Amino acid sequence: MTKAEHDEETEESRDTIVWGFFRSEFAGPIYVDWPIDRRLDGYLLHHGPAELLIDGSAYDELLEQVMANIGLAQRKGILPPIKEIRHD
């Protein structure tokens, strides 16, 4: 496998994790008071791959990708707009 193929495979895997996170309970209103990194930690512990929690650079890249795609997830209707999120 070439470096380019590995990078592409890694990017696809990261996309799968990011969009899985957005569709999970950890991106929903139950955990709205948790910081985004804690919610991502919870998702990885429950849905995997938990190994990312000990790989600092891979985790940072994943977290950056989550944050970069929040707006797109809202536009696609996967996440509610921020104004609809309530603290009860």
C-alpha positions as CSV (number, residue, x, y, z in Angstrom):
1,M,0.0,0.0,0.0
2,T,1.4,3.4,-1.0
3,K,1.5,6.3,1.4
4,A,-1.3,8.0,-0.6
5,E,-3.5,4.9,-0.4
6,H,-2.9,4.7,3.3
7,D,-3.7,8.4,3.8
8,E,-6.9,8.0,1.8
9,E,-7.9,4.9,3.8
10,T,-7.2,6.8,7.0
11,E,-9.3,9.7,5.9
12,E,-12.2,7.5,4.9
13,S,-12.0,5.7,8.3
14,R,-11.9,9.1,10.1
15,D,-15.0,10.3,8.1
16,T,-16.8,7.1,9.2
17,I,-16.0,7.8,12.9
18,V,-16.9,11.5,12.6
19,W,-20.3,10.9,11.0
20,G,-21.0,8.0,13.4
21,F,-20.3,10.4,16.3
22,F,-22.7,12.9,14.9
23,R,-25.4,10.3,14.7
24,S,-24.8,9.0,18.2
25,E,-26.3,9.9,21.5
26,F,-23.1,11.7,22.4
27,A,-23.8,14.4,19.9
28,G,-27.4,14.8,21.1
29,P,-29.1,16.9,23.8
30,I,-28.4,14.4,26.6
31,Y,-24.7,15.3,26.6
32,V,-25.1,19.0,25.6
33,D,-23.4,20.2,28.8
34,W,-20.3,18.0,28.2
35,P,-17.3,19.6,26.3
36,I,-17.0,18.3,22.8
37,D,-13.8,16.3,23.6
38,R,-15.4,14.5,26.5
39,R,-18.4,13.6,24.2
40,L,-16.0,12.3,21.6
41,D,-14.1,10.3,24.3
42,G,-17.4,8.7,25.4
43,Y,-18.3,7.9,21.8
44,L,-14.9,6.2,21.2
45,L,-15.1,4.3,24.5
46,H,-18.6,2.9,23.6
47,H,-18.4,2.6,19.8
48,G,-14.6,2.5,19.1
49,P,-11.9,2.5,18.1
50,A,-10.9,3.3,21.7
51,E,-7.2,3.1,20.6
52,L,-7.6,6.6,19.3
53,L,-7.8,7.8,22.9
54,I,-4.1,7.0,23.4
55,D,-2.9,8.2,20.1
56,G,-2.6,11.9,20.6
57,S,-2.0,13.0,17.1
58,A,-4.7,10.8,15.6
59,Y,-7.2,11.9,18.3
60,D,-6.4,15.6,17.6
61,E,-6.9,15.1,13.9
62,L,-10.3,13.4,14.6
63,L,-11.4,16.1,17.0
64,E,-10.4,18.8,14.4
65,Q,-12.5,17.0,11.8
66,V,-15.5,16.8,14.1
67,M,-15.3,20.5,14.8
68,A,-14.8,21.3,11.1
69,N,-17.9,19.3,10.1
70,I,-20.4,20.5,12.8
71,G,-21.9,23.1,10.4
72,L,-22.3,20.6,7.6
73,A,-23.9,18.2,10.0
74,Q,-26.4,20.9,11.0
75,R,-27.1,21.8,7.4
76,K,-27.8,18.2,6.6
77,G,-30.2,17.9,9.5
78,I,-28.0,15.4,11.4
79,L,-27.4,17.9,14.3
80,P,-30.0,20.5,15.4
81,P,-29.1,24.1,14.9
82,I,-27.5,25.6,18.0
83,K,-30.5,27.8,18.8
84,E,-32.7,24.7,19.1
85,I,-30.4,23.2,21.8
86,R,-31.8,23.9,25.2
87,H,-30.3,23.6,28.7
88,D,-33.1,22.3,30.9
